[in-house]
Amino acid sequence: MSSRGKELASQPGGLEEGPIMLLLTRKVGERIRIGEDVVLLVVAVNGTQVRLGIEAPSSIPIWRGELLGPGRPEDGKGGKDPD
Protein backbone atom coordinates (compact mmCIF):
# COMPACT_ATOMS: atom_id res chain seq x y z
CA MET A 1 0.00 0.00 0.00
CA SER A 2 1.33 3.46 -0.82
CA SER A 3 2.11 5.94 1.93
CA ARG A 4 -0.87 8.01 0.78
CA GLY A 5 -3.07 4.93 1.03
CA LYS A 6 -2.01 4.42 4.63
CA GLU A 7 -3.22 7.92 5.46
CA LEU A 8 -6.72 7.32 4.11
CA ALA A 9 -9.40 6.35 6.58
CA SER A 10 -13.04 5.61 5.97
CA GLN A 11 -16.23 5.33 7.88
CA PRO A 12 -16.86 1.94 9.48
CA GLY A 13 -17.73 -0.65 6.89
CA GLY A 14 -15.13 0.14 4.26
CA LEU A 15 -14.33 2.66 1.58
CA GLU A 16 -17.37 1.80 -0.55
CA GLU A 17 -19.93 2.93 2.02
CA GLY A 18 -18.93 6.52 2.67
CA PRO A 19 -16.55 9.36 2.03
CA ILE A 20 -12.89 8.97 2.79
CA MET A 21 -10.74 11.24 4.90
CA LEU A 22 -7.07 12.02 4.39
CA LEU A 23 -5.30 12.01 7.77
CA LEU A 24 -2.11 14.05 8.02
CA THR A 25 0.40 14.64 10.77
CA ARG A 26 1.90 18.13 10.81
CA LYS A 27 4.19 20.02 13.15
CA VAL A 28 3.94 23.65 14.22
CA GLY A 29 4.86 25.85 11.28
CA GLU A 30 3.99 23.26 8.63
CA ARG A 31 1.38 23.95 5.98
CA ILE A 32 -1.25 21.97 4.11
CA ARG A 33 -2.40 23.20 0.70
CA ILE A 34 -5.96 22.48 -0.44
CA GLY A 35 -6.39 23.07 -4.15
CA GLU A 36 -4.88 26.23 -5.61
CA ASP A 37 -6.20 28.82 -3.17
CA VAL A 38 -6.42 27.44 0.38
CA VAL A 39 -3.55 26.92 2.82
CA LEU A 40 -3.81 25.65 6.41
CA LEU A 41 -0.97 26.51 8.77
CA VAL A 42 -0.43 24.77 12.11
CA VAL A 43 0.22 27.78 14.35
CA ALA A 44 0.34 26.16 17.80
CA VAL A 45 -0.42 22.95 19.68
CA ASN A 46 -1.27 23.18 23.39
CA GLY A 47 -2.25 19.79 24.81
CA THR A 48 -5.31 18.65 22.88
CA GLN A 49 -5.96 22.09 21.36
CA VAL A 50 -4.60 22.91 17.90
CA ARG A 51 -4.49 26.47 16.59
CA LEU A 52 -4.78 26.73 12.80
CA GLY A 53 -4.28 29.64 10.44
CA ILE A 54 -6.29 29.61 7.22
CA GLU A 55 -5.28 31.50 4.08
CA ALA A 56 -8.13 31.58 1.56
CA PRO A 57 -9.81 33.97 -0.85
CA SER A 58 -12.60 36.03 0.73
CA SER A 59 -15.01 34.32 -1.69
CA ILE A 60 -14.62 31.02 0.23
CA PRO A 61 -16.73 30.96 3.41
CA ILE A 62 -15.04 29.36 6.42
CA TRP A 63 -17.25 27.99 9.21
CA ARG A 64 -16.34 26.41 12.54
CA GLY A 65 -17.91 22.96 12.93
CA GLU A 66 -19.87 23.85 16.07
CA LEU A 67 -21.72 26.51 14.07
CA LEU A 68 -22.98 23.96 11.56
CA GLY A 69 -26.19 22.86 13.27
CA PRO A 70 -29.68 22.81 11.73
CA GLY A 71 -30.08 25.62 9.23
CA ARG A 72 -26.36 25.62 8.50
CA PRO A 73 -25.11 27.85 5.69
CA GLU A 74 -24.30 25.13 3.17
CA ASP A 75 -27.88 23.83 3.09
CA GLY A 76 -29.24 27.22 2.04
CA LYS A 77 -31.69 27.41 4.97
CA GLY A 78 -30.06 30.04 7.08
CA GLY A 79 -26.96 31.46 8.56
CA LYS A 80 -25.03 34.48 7.52
CA ASP A 81 -21.70 34.70 5.72
CA PRO A 82 -18.95 35.74 8.13
CA ASP A 83 -17.31 39.09 7.46
N, C-alpha and C positions, 0 to 999 in steps of 0.2 A: 504494500500500500504506500502511496506517495506521502510525503510529509504533509501536504495540503489535505489529503484524505484523512489523515489522523486527526486533523483539527476540526473536521466536520462532525457535528453531532445532530441527532434528529430527535423528534418526539418519540416516546415509547412506541414500539411496534415496527420500527424500521423506517428507512428513507422514503418508501413508497407512500406512506400514510400522511405525511405532513411536510411542512417546510423544513429546510435544513438551516443550521446556524453555524457560522464560521467562528470558532473560538480561538482567540489570540492571546498571547501573553506579551505584555509590554512593560517596560520600565519607565520611570519618571523621565520625561524629556523625549520619549519616543513618540512617533506619529503613526497614524493609520490614515491612508487616503481612501476615500470612497468615491469612485468615479473620477471625473475631471475636476470637480469644484468643491468637494467637501474634505476637510482634514480634521481628524480628532487628535488632540495632543494630551498625553497623560501629564498633568501638571503636578499632582501630588498624590501620595497614598498615605493615609493615616489610619492604621488598624484596618477595619473593614470598609472604610470610606475612601472612595476614589474621586479625585477632582479632575474633571476633563475640561479642556478648552476646545471649542468648536469653531472652525473657520469655514464659513459657507456664504454664498450669495444671499442678499436680503430677500430674494424671491423664494427661498426655501424655508418654510416654517419649521421651527424646532420646538418640540413639546416635551416636557418632562412626563415620564410614564404615569406618575400619580395624578396627572391632570386629565388623563385619557379615560374618563369614566363614561357613563351614558351621555349621549349628546356630544361626543368628542368631535373635534374639528374635522377629522378625515372622513366622517360619515355624512357630513353636510347638514347635520341637524342642529348645530349650535356651536358655541365657542367663538372666540374672537382671536384673530391673528395677533401674536405678540408684536409689540413695537420695538 
